[in-house]
Amino acid sequence: MKELIERQLYKPSLVMAMLTLMQLMVSLDFNMGQVTLVALAKGMRSARHIVSRTGCCGTV
């Protein structure tokens, strides 16, 4: 298990995601309800951006 964790920590995408989450939690005083809402809002904004860039709008 220790080796698995050590291997994963060297992946920049994982480390950056962990640091972003930690920064968000600190800024919201570790309020998990607010952290969840902010994370969902950011995820939805990112998904909307990806959909708009690919031209897939979901309409026929």
PDB file of N, CA, C and O in Angstrom:
ATOM      1  N   MET A   1       0.831  -1.199   0.000  1.00  0.00           N
ATOM      2  CA  MET A   1       0.000   0.000   0.000  1.00  0.00           C
ATOM      3  C   MET A   1       0.871   1.256   0.000  1.00  0.00           C
ATOM      4  O   MET A   1       0.579   2.235  -0.687  1.00  0.00           O
ATOM      5  N   LYS A   2       1.956   1.203   0.794  1.00  0.00           N
ATOM      6  CA  LYS A   2       2.849   2.353   0.878  1.00  0.00           C
ATOM      7  C   LYS A   2       3.460   2.666  -0.493  1.00  0.00           C
ATOM      8  O   LYS A   2       3.582   3.831  -0.871  1.00  0.00           O
ATOM      9  N   GLU A   3       3.840   1.629  -1.228  1.00  0.00           N
ATOM     10  CA  GLU A   3       4.422   1.830  -2.557  1.00  0.00           C
ATOM     11  C   GLU A   3       3.405   2.461  -3.509  1.00  0.00           C
ATOM     12  O   GLU A   3       3.756   3.332  -4.305  1.00  0.00           O
ATOM     13  N   LEU A   4       2.160   2.028  -3.431  1.00  0.00           N
ATOM     14  CA  LEU A   4       1.106   2.587  -4.277  1.00  0.00           C
ATOM     15  C   LEU A   4       0.934   4.082  -4.005  1.00  0.00           C
ATOM     16  O   LEU A   4       0.833   4.879  -4.938  1.00  0.00           O
ATOM     17  N   ILE A   5       0.901   4.454  -2.741  1.00  0.00           N
ATOM     18  CA  ILE A   5       0.752   5.860  -2.376  1.00  0.00           C
ATOM     19  C   ILE A   5       1.957   6.668  -2.851  1.00  0.00           C
ATOM     20  O   ILE A   5       1.799   7.769  -3.378  1.00  0.00           O
ATOM     21  N   GLU A   6       3.154   6.126  -2.666  1.00  0.00           N
ATOM     22  CA  GLU A   6       4.352   6.837  -3.106  1.00  0.00           C
ATOM     23  C   GLU A   6       4.358   7.045  -4.617  1.00  0.00           C
ATOM     24  O   GLU A   6       4.755   8.111  -5.088  1.00  0.00           O
ATOM     25  N   ARG A   7       3.927   6.054  -5.376  1.00  0.00           N
ATOM     26  CA  ARG A   7       3.878   6.196  -6.834  1.00  0.00           C
ATOM     27  C   ARG A   7       2.869   7.254  -7.245  1.00  0.00           C
ATOM     28  O   ARG A   7       3.134   8.034  -8.160  1.00  0.00           O
ATOM     29  N   GLN A   8       1.720   7.295  -6.587  1.00  0.00           N
ATOM     30  CA  GLN A   8       0.676   8.247  -6.943  1.00  0.00           C
ATOM     31  C   GLN A   8       1.064   9.680  -6.601  1.00  0.00           C
ATOM     32  O   GLN A   8       0.624  10.613  -7.271  1.00  0.00           O
ATOM     33  N   LEU A   9       1.881   9.867  -5.569  1.00  0.00           N
ATOM     34  CA  LEU A   9       2.264  11.215  -5.163  1.00  0.00           C
ATOM     35  C   LEU A   9       3.199  11.878  -6.162  1.00  0.00           C
ATOM     36  O   LEU A   9       3.375  13.096  -6.123  1.00  0.00           O
ATOM     37  N   TYR A  10       3.796  11.112  -7.047  1.00  0.00           N
ATOM     38  CA  TYR A  10       4.688  11.695  -8.036  1.00  0.00           C
ATOM     39  C   TYR A  10       3.962  12.098  -9.316  1.00  0.00           C
ATOM     40  O   TYR A  10       4.604  12.544 -10.267  1.00  0.00           O
ATOM     41  N   LYS A  11       2.662  11.953  -9.361  1.00  0.00           N
ATOM     42  CA  LYS A  11       1.870  12.369 -10.514  1.00  0.00           C
ATOM     43  C   LYS A  11       1.404  13.802 -10.282  1.00  0.00           C
ATOM     44  O   LYS A  11       0.641  14.057  -9.350  1.00  0.00           O
ATOM     45  N   PRO A  12       1.849  14.735 -11.110  1.00  0.00           N
ATOM     46  CA  PRO A  12       1.499  16.149 -10.882  1.00  0.00           C
ATOM     47  C   PRO A  12      -0.007  16.414 -10.865  1.00  0.00           C
ATOM     48  O   PRO A  12      -0.469  17.261 -10.100  1.00  0.00           O
ATOM     49  N   SER A  13      -0.770  15.713 -11.683  1.00  0.00           N
ATOM     50  CA  SER A  13      -2.211  15.980 -11.712  1.00  0.00           C
ATOM     51  C   SER A  13      -2.866  15.640 -10.374  1.00  0.00           C
ATOM     52  O   SER A  13      -3.783  16.338  -9.941  1.00  0.00           O
ATOM     53  N   LEU A  14      -2.411  14.592  -9.726  1.00  0.00           N
ATOM     54  CA  LEU A  14      -2.960  14.215  -8.427  1.00  0.00           C
ATOM     55  C   LEU A  14      -2.528  15.209  -7.350  1.00  0.00           C
ATOM     56  O   LEU A  14      -3.337  15.631  -6.524  1.00  0.00           O
ATOM     57  N   VAL A  15      -1.261  15.573  -7.367  1.00  0.00           N
ATOM     58  CA  VAL A  15      -0.745  16.497  -6.355  1.00  0.00           C
ATOM     59  C   VAL A  15      -1.425  17.856  -6.468  1.00  0.00           C
ATOM     60  O   VAL A  15      -1.801  18.450  -5.457  1.00  0.00           O
ATOM     61  N   MET A  16      -1.586  18.351  -7.699  1.00  0.00           N
ATOM     62  CA  MET A  16      -2.232  19.652  -7.881  1.00  0.00           C
ATOM     63  C   MET A  16      -3.691  19.618  -7.424  1.00  0.00           C
ATOM     64  O   MET A  16      -4.178  20.578  -6.827  1.00  0.00           O
ATOM     65  N   ALA A  17      -4.381  18.520  -7.703  1.00  0.00           N
ATOM     66  CA  ALA A  17      -5.771  18.399  -7.256  1.00  0.00           C
ATOM     67  C   ALA A  17      -5.851  18.384  -5.727  1.00  0.00           C
ATOM     68  O   ALA A  17      -6.735  19.010  -5.142  1.00  0.00           O
ATOM     69  N   MET A  18      -4.932  17.672  -5.087  1.00  0.00           N
ATOM     70  CA  MET A  18      -4.917  17.629  -3.622  1.00  0.00           C
ATOM     71  C   MET A  18      -4.622  19.004  -3.034  1.00  0.00           C
ATOM     72  O   MET A  18      -5.261  19.413  -2.065  1.00  0.00           O
ATOM     73  N   LEU A  19      -3.661  19.719  -3.612  1.00  0.00           N
ATOM     74  CA  LEU A  19      -3.323  21.048  -3.108  1.00  0.00           C
ATOM     75  C   LEU A  19      -4.474  22.030  -3.310  1.00  0.00           C
ATOM     76  O   LEU A  19      -4.738  22.863  -2.443  1.00  0.00           O
ATOM     77  N   THR A  20      -5.153  21.937  -4.438  1.00  0.00           N
ATOM     78  CA  THR A  20      -6.297  22.810  -4.699  1.00  0.00           C
ATOM     79  C   THR A  20      -7.411  22.549  -3.696  1.00  0.00           C
ATOM     80  O   THR A  20      -8.019  23.486  -3.179  1.00  0.00           O
ATOM     81  N   LEU A  21      -7.681  21.272  -3.419  1.00  0.00           N
ATOM     82  CA  LEU A  21      -8.711  20.924  -2.438  1.00  0.00           C
ATOM     83  C   LEU A  21      -8.322  21.410  -1.039  1.00  0.00           C
ATOM     84  O   LEU A  21      -9.163  21.933  -0.308  1.00  0.00           O
ATOM     85  N   MET A  22      -7.064  21.238  -0.672  1.00  0.00           N
ATOM     86  CA  MET A  22      -6.620  21.700   0.647  1.00  0.00           C
ATOM     87  C   MET A  22      -6.748  23.214   0.766  1.00  0.00           C
ATOM     88  O   MET A  22      -7.178  23.718   1.803  1.00  0.00           O
ATOM     89  N   GLN A  23      -6.381  23.944  -0.287  1.00  0.00           N
ATOM     90  CA  GLN A  23      -6.496  25.402  -0.268  1.00  0.00           C
ATOM     91  C   GLN A  23      -7.964  25.827  -0.157  1.00  0.00           C
ATOM     92  O   GLN A  23      -8.286  26.763   0.575  1.00  0.00           O
ATOM     93  N   LEU A  24      -8.839  25.147  -0.874  1.00  0.00           N
ATOM     94  CA  LEU A  24     -10.266  25.453  -0.800  1.00  0.00           C
ATOM     95  C   LEU A  24     -10.806  25.184   0.595  1.00  0.00           C
ATOM     96  O   LEU A  24     -11.583  25.979   1.123  1.00  0.00           O
ATOM     97  N   MET A  25     -10.403  24.071   1.196  1.00  0.00           N
ATOM     98  CA  MET A  25     -10.885  23.741   2.541  1.00  0.00           C
ATOM     99  C   MET A  25     -10.418  24.762   3.562  1.00  0.00           C
ATOM    100  O   MET A  25     -11.182  25.148   4.447  1.00  0.00           O
ATOM    101  N   VAL A  26      -9.172  25.202   3.450  1.00  0.00           N
ATOM    102  CA  VAL A  26      -8.656  26.198   4.391  1.00  0.00           C
ATOM    103  C   VAL A  26      -9.393  27.525   4.212  1.00  0.00           C
ATOM    104  O   VAL A  26      -9.735  28.179   5.197  1.00  0.00           O
ATOM    105  N   SER A  27      -9.640  27.927   2.963  1.00  0.00           N
ATOM    106  CA  SER A  27     -10.316  29.201   2.734  1.00  0.00           C
ATOM    107  C   SER A  27     -11.759  29.183   3.233  1.00  0.00           C
ATOM    108  O   SER A  27     -12.307  30.236   3.561  1.00  0.00           O
ATOM    109  N   LEU A  28     -12.380  28.009   3.295  1.00  0.00           N
ATOM    110  CA  LEU A  28     -13.771  27.902   3.762  1.00  0.00           C
ATOM    111  C   LEU A  28     -13.861  27.347   5.182  1.00  0.00           C
ATOM    112  O   LEU A  28     -14.914  26.862   5.597  1.00  0.00           O
ATOM    113  N   ASP A  29     -12.764  27.420   5.920  1.00  0.00           N
ATOM    114  CA  ASP A  29     -12.710  26.984   7.322  1.00  0.00           C
ATOM    115  C   ASP A  29     -13.168  25.542   7.510  1.00  0.00           C
ATOM    116  O   ASP A  29     -13.830  25.224   8.498  1.00  0.00           O
ATOM    117  N   PHE A  30     -12.829  24.691   6.593  1.00  0.00           N
ATOM    118  CA  PHE A  30     -13.112  23.253   6.654  1.00  0.00           C
ATOM    119  C   PHE A  30     -14.603  22.928   6.761  1.00  0.00           C
ATOM    120  O   PHE A  30     -14.970  21.882   7.296  1.00  0.00           O
ATOM    121  N   ASN A  31     -15.455  23.805   6.262  1.00  0.00           N
ATOM    122  CA  ASN A  31     -16.892  23.562   6.234  1.00  0.00           C
ATOM    123  C   ASN A  31     -17.185  22.674   5.013  1.00  0.00           C
ATOM    124  O   ASN A  31     -17.167  23.148   3.877  1.00  0.00           O
ATOM    125  N   MET A  32     -17.453  21.392   5.255  1.00  0.00           N
ATOM    126  CA  MET A  32     -17.582  20.431   4.162  1.00  0.00           C
ATOM    127  C   MET A  32     -18.785  20.729   3.264  1.00  0.00           C
ATOM    128  O   MET A  32     -18.747  20.419   2.073  1.00  0.00           O
ATOM    129  N   GLY A  33     -19.829  21.311   3.796  1.00  0.00           N
ATOM    130  CA  GLY A  33     -20.984  21.664   2.974  1.00  0.00           C
ATOM    131  C   GLY A  33     -20.616  22.714   1.945  1.00  0.00           C
ATOM    132  O   GLY A  33     -20.953  22.589   0.768  1.00  0.00           O
ATOM    133  N   GLN A  34     -19.920  23.756   2.395  1.00  0.00           N
ATOM    134  CA  GLN A  34     -19.494  24.809   1.479  1.00  0.00           C
ATOM    135  C   GLN A  34     -18.463  24.296   0.487  1.00  0.00           C
ATOM    136  O   GLN A  34     -18.506  24.642  -0.693  1.00  0.00           O
ATOM    137  N   VAL A  35     -17.527  23.465   0.966  1.00  0.00           N
ATOM    138  CA  VAL A  35     -16.502  22.900   0.080  1.00  0.00           C
ATOM    139  C   VAL A  35     -17.167  22.085  -1.023  1.00  0.00           C
ATOM    140  O   VAL A  35     -16.769  22.173  -2.185  1.00  0.00           O
ATOM    141  N   THR A  36     -18.170  21.298  -0.670  1.00  0.00           N
ATOM    142  CA  THR A  36     -18.875  20.475  -1.654  1.00  0.00           C
ATOM    143  C   THR A  36     -19.576  21.345  -2.689  1.00  0.00           C
ATOM    144  O   THR A  36     -19.489  21.079  -3.888  1.00  0.00           O
ATOM    145  N   LEU A  37     -20.272  22.385  -2.232  1.00  0.00           N
ATOM    146  CA  LEU A  37     -20.978  23.270  -3.160  1.00  0.00           C
ATOM    147  C   LEU A  37     -20.007  23.983  -4.105  1.00  0.00           C
ATOM    148  O   LEU A  37     -20.275  24.088  -5.302  1.00  0.00           O
ATOM    149  N   VAL A  38     -18.891  24.469  -3.578  1.00  0.00           N
ATOM    150  CA  VAL A  38     -17.923  25.163  -4.417  1.00  0.00           C
ATOM    151  C   VAL A  38     -17.297  24.200  -5.413  1.00  0.00           C
ATOM    152  O   VAL A  38     -17.117  24.546  -6.581  1.00  0.00           O
ATOM    153  N   ALA A  39     -16.958  22.979  -4.958  1.00  0.00           N
ATOM    154  CA  ALA A  39     -16.363  21.988  -5.856  1.00  0.00           C
ATOM    155  C   ALA A  39     -17.338  21.599  -6.964  1.00  0.00           C
ATOM    156  O   ALA A  39     -16.934  21.455  -8.118  1.00  0.00           O
ATOM    157  N   LEU A  40     -18.611  21.429  -6.629  1.00  0.00           N
ATOM    158  CA  LEU A  40     -19.613  21.114  -7.650  1.00  0.00           C
ATOM    159  C   LEU A  40     -19.778  22.253  -8.643  1.00  0.00           C
ATOM    160  O   LEU A  40     -19.883  22.022  -9.848  1.00  0.00           O
ATOM    161  N   ALA A  41     -19.800  23.474  -8.143  1.00  0.00           N
ATOM    162  CA  ALA A  41     -19.945  24.626  -9.037  1.00  0.00           C
ATOM    163  C   ALA A  41     -18.761  24.731  -9.991  1.00  0.00           C
ATOM    164  O   ALA A  41     -18.934  24.995 -11.181  1.00  0.00           O
ATOM    165  N   LYS A  42     -17.557  24.524  -9.461  1.00  0.00           N
ATOM    166  CA  LYS A  42     -16.371  24.586 -10.320  1.00  0.00           C
ATOM    167  C   LYS A  42     -16.376  23.446 -11.336  1.00  0.00           C
ATOM    168  O   LYS A  42     -15.977  23.635 -12.485  1.00  0.00           O
ATOM    169  N   GLY A  43     -16.821  22.273 -10.920  1.00  0.00           N
ATOM    170  CA  GLY A  43     -16.902  21.135 -11.841  1.00  0.00           C
ATOM    171  C   GLY A  43     -17.906  21.384 -12.955  1.00  0.00           C
ATOM    172  O   GLY A  43     -17.653  21.059 -14.115  1.00  0.00           O
ATOM    173  N   MET A  44     -19.048  21.962 -12.597  1.00  0.00           N
ATOM    174  CA  MET A  44     -20.060  22.262 -13.612  1.00  0.00           C
ATOM    175  C   MET A  44     -19.565  23.329 -14.582  1.00  0.00           C
ATOM    176  O   MET A  44     -19.821  23.245 -15.783  1.00  0.00           O
ATOM    177  N   ARG A  45     -18.859  24.329 -14.064  1.00  0.00           N
ATOM    178  CA  ARG A  45     -18.315  25.380 -14.926  1.00  0.00           C
ATOM    179  C   ARG A  45     -17.267  24.795 -15.876  1.00  0.00           C
ATOM    180  O   ARG A  45     -17.215  25.159 -17.051  1.00  0.00           O
ATOM    181  N   SER A  46     -16.444  23.898 -15.366  1.00  0.00           N
ATOM    182  CA  SER A  46     -15.433  23.257 -16.208  1.00  0.00           C
ATOM    183  C   SER A  46     -16.086  22.381 -17.277  1.00  0.00           C
ATOM    184  O   SER A  46     -15.653  22.384 -18.429  1.00  0.00           O
ATOM    185  N   ALA A  47     -17.116  21.640 -16.905  1.00  0.00           N
ATOM    186  CA  ALA A  47     -17.814  20.778 -17.877  1.00  0.00           C
ATOM    187  C   ALA A  47     -18.480  21.625 -18.954  1.00  0.00           C
ATOM    188  O   ALA A  47     -18.453  21.265 -20.130  1.00  0.00           O
ATOM    189  N   ARG A  48     -19.076  22.747 -18.560  1.00  0.00           N
ATOM    190  CA  ARG A  48     -19.700  23.638 -19.529  1.00  0.00           C
ATOM    191  C   ARG A  48     -18.683  24.206 -20.504  1.00  0.00           C
ATOM    192  O   ARG A  48     -18.959  24.354 -21.695  1.00  0.00           O
ATOM    193  N   HIS A  49     -17.514  24.517 -19.990  1.00  0.00           N
ATOM    194  CA  HIS A  49     -16.451  25.042 -20.841  1.00  0.00           C
ATOM    195  C   HIS A  49     -15.989  23.985 -21.843  1.00  0.00           C
ATOM    196  O   HIS A  49     -15.777  24.287 -23.017  1.00  0.00           O
ATOM    197  N   ILE A  50     -15.835  22.751 -21.376  1.00  0.00           N
ATOM    198  CA  ILE A  50     -15.402  21.663 -22.268  1.00  0.00           C
ATOM    199  C   ILE A  50     -16.451  21.400 -23.349  1.00  0.00           C
ATOM    200  O   ILE A  50     -16.109  21.211 -24.516  1.00  0.00           O
ATOM    201  N   VAL A  51     -17.717  21.387 -22.965  1.00  0.00           N
ATOM    202  CA  VAL A  51     -18.792  21.145 -23.923  1.00  0.00           C
ATOM    203  C   VAL A  51     -18.847  22.269 -24.952  1.00  0.00           C
ATOM    204  O   VAL A  51     -19.044  22.014 -26.140  1.00  0.00           O
ATOM    205  N   SER A  52     -18.676  23.494 -24.510  1.00  0.00           N
ATOM    206  CA  SER A  52     -18.731  24.622 -25.447  1.00  0.00           C
ATOM    207  C   SER A  52     -17.537  24.607 -26.399  1.00  0.00           C
ATOM    208  O   SER A  52     -17.666  25.035 -27.546  1.00  0.00           O
ATOM    209  N   ARG A  53     -16.395  24.130 -25.956  1.00  0.00           N
ATOM    210  CA  ARG A  53     -15.217  24.078 -26.829  1.00  0.00           C
ATOM    211  C   ARG A  53     -15.313  22.971 -27.848  1.00  0.00           C
ATOM    212  O   ARG A  53     -14.777  23.104 -28.948  1.00  0.00           O
ATOM    213  N   THR A  54     -15.983  21.876 -27.519  1.00  0.00           N
ATOM    214  CA  THR A  54     -16.097  20.753 -28.459  1.00  0.00           C
ATOM    215  C   THR A  54     -17.241  20.940 -29.432  1.00  0.00           C
ATOM    216  O   THR A  54     -17.315  20.225 -30.431  1.00  0.00           O
ATOM    217  N   GLY A  55     -18.130  21.873 -29.172  1.00  0.00           N
ATOM    218  CA  GLY A  55     -19.252  22.118 -30.058  1.00  0.00           C
ATOM    219  C   GLY A  55     -20.396  21.165 -29.836  1.00  0.00           C
ATOM    220  O   GLY A  55     -21.340  21.153 -30.626  1.00  0.00           O
ATOM    221  N   CYS A  56     -20.349  20.381 -28.812  1.00  0.00           N
ATOM    222  CA  CYS A  56     -21.414  19.429 -28.507  1.00  0.00           C
ATOM    223  C   CYS A  56     -22.375  20.121 -27.541  1.00  0.00           C
ATOM    224  O   CYS A  56     -22.108  20.205 -26.342  1.00  0.00           O
ATOM    225  N   CYS A  57     -23.485  20.612 -28.068  1.00  0.00           N
ATOM    226  CA  CYS A  57     -24.400  21.370 -27.215  1.00  0.00           C
ATOM    227  C   CYS A  57     -25.567  20.539 -26.709  1.00  0.00           C
ATOM    228  O   CYS A  57     -26.320  21.014 -25.859  1.00  0.00           O
ATOM    229  N   GLY A  58     -25.743  19.342 -27.186  1.00  0.00           N
ATOM    230  CA  GLY A  58     -26.795  18.479 -26.708  1.00  0.00           C
ATOM    231  C   GLY A  58     -28.144  18.711 -27.343  1.00  0.00           C
ATOM    232  O   GLY A  58     -29.113  18.046 -26.978  1.00  0.00           O
ATOM    233  N   THR A  59     -28.239  19.632 -28.283  1.00  0.00           N
ATOM    234  CA  THR A  59     -29.514  19.864 -28.962  1.00  0.00           C
ATOM    235  C   THR A  59     -29.490  19.204 -30.337  1.00  0.00           C
ATOM    236  O   THR A  59     -28.430  18.996 -30.927  1.00  0.00           O
ATOM    237  N   VAL A  60     -30.670  18.883 -30.827  1.00  0.00           N
ATOM    238  CA  VAL A  60     -30.772  18.222 -32.136  1.00  0.00           C
ATOM    239  C   VAL A  60     -31.111  19.220 -33.205  1.00  0.00           C
ATOM    240  O   VAL A  60     -31.239  18.853 -34.373  1.00  0.00           O
TER     241      VAL A  60
END
